[in-house]
């Protein structure tokens, strides 16, 4: 465990702080959450590498810097209700659980959702709820949300998610083509999104009614 703590601190110093992440709460939680518990056992020694890693079913756990960047862009204060689209291994949701009041996360691939739930239970994380469904439709019965984060590439922000975001709420997502996107931070004002496009990124596609179709 000491070894992984050292690797986490190295990851934060070299991959996150050096690239400009400044939110102290984000930095501290990235040092705290055990990323190695969210990757397959056969690649556990790569958990703190500066890259995305495969987690099965054609999905990935995002590069640590991208996780930190998306989290910082959400501007969390601690009392927010957050919707995450794309649970994956659960790492991003675990980070969010330390920074927000409650996290609702959707995963369409049942084995990934089940494994993420077990990780949350093992780590004593009690403010994350996992749903198995089409993430592009959101969770209307739990709306509105203060923040929404999409961790898969979408051609545009799904209309149901815009409706489920509070006025002055923030949504962060990779938006663009199926295999290349730009990170978007958008603020909802007068039922419209004020959009700010940031760095180029490459995420796995968001599959669903309001996303991409399966190939």
C-alpha positions in Angstrom: 0.0 0.0 0.0 2.9 2.4 0.7 4.1 1.7 -2.8 0.8 2.8 -4.3 0.6 5.9 -2.1 4.0 6.9 -3.5 2.9 6.2 -7.0 -0.3 8.3 -6.5 1.7 11.2 -5.2 4.1 10.9 -8.2 1.1 10.8 -10.5 -0.4 13.9 -9.0 2.9 15.9 -9.1 4.0 14.9 -12.6 0.8 14.4 -14.5 -1.7 16.7 -12.8 -0.1 19.7 -11.0 2.6 20.2 -13.7 -0.2 20.4 -16.3 -2.0 23.2 -14.6 -4.6 21.6 -12.3 -5.0 24.1 -9.4 -8.1 23.1 -7.5 -6.7 22.0 -4.1 -9.7 19.7 -3.4 -9.2 17.9 -6.7 -5.5 17.5 -6.1 -6.1 16.1 -2.6 -8.7 13.6 -3.7 -6.6 12.4 -6.6 -3.9 11.7 -4.1 -6.4 9.8 -1.9 -8.5 7.5 -4.1 -6.7 4.2 -4.9 -6.8 4.1 -8.7 -5.1 0.7 -8.7 -8.3 -0.8 -7.3 -10.2 0.4 -10.4 -8.2 -1.4 -13.1 -8.0 -5.1 -14.0 -5.6 -7.1 -11.8 -3.4 -8.0 -14.7 -2.5 -4.4 -15.4 -2.5 -3.1 -11.8 1.1 -2.0 -12.1 0.1 0.4 -14.8 -2.6 2.0 -12.8 -0.8 5.3 -12.3 0.7 5.5 -15.8 0.0 8.7 -17.9 -2.5 7.0 -20.2 -6.0 5.5 -20.5 -6.2 1.8 -19.7 -8.5 -1.0 -20.9 -11.1 -2.2 -18.4 -12.8 -4.8 -20.7 -15.9 -4.7 -23.0 -14.2 -2.1 -25.2 -14.1 0.5 -22.5 -11.3 2.4 -20.7 -10.4 4.2 -17.5 -9.4 7.7 -18.5 -5.9 9.1 -18.3 -5.4 10.6 -14.7 -4.9 14.1 -16.0 -8.2 14.0 -18.0 -10.1 12.8 -14.8 -8.6 15.6 -12.9 -9.3 18.2 -15.6 -13.0 17.1 -16.0 -13.4 17.2 -12.3 -11.9 20.6 -11.9 -14.1 22.0 -14.7 -17.2 21.0 -12.8 -16.3 23.5 -10.1 -17.6 21.4 -7.2 -18.1 23.0 -3.8 -19.5 20.0 -1.9 -23.2 20.3 -1.9 -24.0 19.3 -5.5 -26.1 16.5 -7.0 -24.0 15.1 -9.9 -25.0 12.9 -12.8 -22.3 10.9 -14.5 -22.8 9.2 -17.8 -20.5 6.2 -18.2 -19.5 4.6 -14.9 -16.8 2.3 -16.4 -14.7 1.0 -13.6 -16.1 3.6 -11.2 -13.0 5.6 -10.7 -14.4 9.0 -11.8 -17.5 8.5 -9.7 -15.2 7.6 -6.7 -13.4 10.9 -7.2 -16.7 12.8 -7.5 -18.0 11.1 -4.3 -15.4 12.9 -2.3 -16.2 16.3 -3.7 -20.0 16.4 -4.1 -23.0 15.6 -2.0 -24.4 12.7 -4.1 -23.5 11.1 -7.4 -25.8 9.2 -9.8 -23.9 7.3 -12.4 -25.2 5.3 -15.4 -23.5 2.4 -17.1 -25.1 0.5 -20.0 -22.8 -2.6 -19.6 -24.1 -4.7 -16.8 -20.9 -6.5 -15.7 -19.0 -3.1 -15.4 -21.8 -1.6 -13.4 -21.9 -4.6 -11.1 -18.2 -4.5 -10.6 -18.2 -0.8 -9.9 -21.0 -1.2 -7.3 -18.8 -3.8 -5.5 -15.8 -1.5 -5.5 -17.9 1.3 -4.0 -19.2 -1.1 -1.3 -15.6 -2.3 -0.5 -14.4 1.3 -0.2 -17.3 2.4 2.0 -18.5 4.9 -0.6 -22.2 5.5 0.3 -23.2 8.5 -1.8 -22.9 7.0 -5.2 -25.9 5.2 -6.9 -25.4 3.1 -10.0 -28.0 2.7 -12.7 -27.9 0.2 -15.6 -29.5 1.9 -18.6 -29.0 4.1 -21.6 -27.0 7.0 -20.3 -28.1 9.4 -23.1 -31.6 9.5 -21.6 -30.3 10.5 -18.1 -32.4 9.9 -15.0 -35.5 12.1 -15.3 -36.9 11.0 -11.9 -33.8 12.3 -10.2 -33.6 15.6 -12.0 -32.6 18.4 -11.8 -28.8 17.9 -11.4 -26.3 20.6 -10.4 -23.6 19.1 -12.6 -23.4 16.5 -15.4 -20.3 14.8 -16.6 -20.2 12.6 -19.7 -17.2 10.2 -19.8 -17.7 9.0 -23.4 -17.6 10.8 -26.8 -20.9 12.3 -27.8 -21.7 14.0 -31.2 -23.5 16.6 -29.1 -25.0 17.0 -25.7 -28.1 14.8 -25.5 -31.2 16.9 -25.3 -32.6 15.0 -22.3 -29.5 15.8 -20.3 -29.8 19.5 -21.1 -33.3 19.4 -19.7 -32.2 17.6 -16.6 -29.5 20.2 -15.8 -30.3 23.0 -13.4 -30.2 26.6 -14.6 -26.6 27.8 -14.1 -25.6 24.2 -13.9 -22.4 22.9 -15.6 -21.9 20.0 -18.0 -18.5 18.7 -19.0 -18.2 16.3 -22.0 -16.0 15.3 -24.9 -18.0 16.5 -28.0 -17.2 15.9 -31.7 -16.6 13.1 -34.1 -16.7 9.4 -33.1 -12.9 9.1 -32.8 -11.8 12.7 -32.1 -13.4 15.3 -29.9 -12.8 18.5 -27.9 -13.5 18.8 -24.2 -16.5 21.0 -23.7 -17.5 22.9 -20.6 -21.0 24.3 -20.9 -23.1 26.4 -18.5 -26.9 26.4 -18.8 -28.4 29.9 -19.0 -32.0 30.6 -20.1 -32.3 26.9 -21.1 -29.4 27.2 -23.6 -25.8 26.0 -23.2 -23.1 28.6 -23.1 -20.3 26.5 -24.7 -16.5 26.7 -24.1 -14.4 24.2 -26.1 -11.0 23.4 -24.6 -8.4 20.7 -25.5 -8.6 17.9 -28.1 -9.3 14.5 -26.6 -10.2 11.0 -27.7 -12.8 9.0 -25.8 -14.7 5.8 -26.5 -18.1 6.5 -28.1 -21.2 7.2 -26.1 -23.6 4.6 -27.3 -27.4 5.2 -27.0 -30.5 6.7 -28.3 -29.1 10.3 -28.3 -25.5 9.3 -28.9 -23.7 7.0 -31.4 -25.1 3.7 -32.7 -23.2 0.5 -32.1 -21.0 -0.5 -35.0 
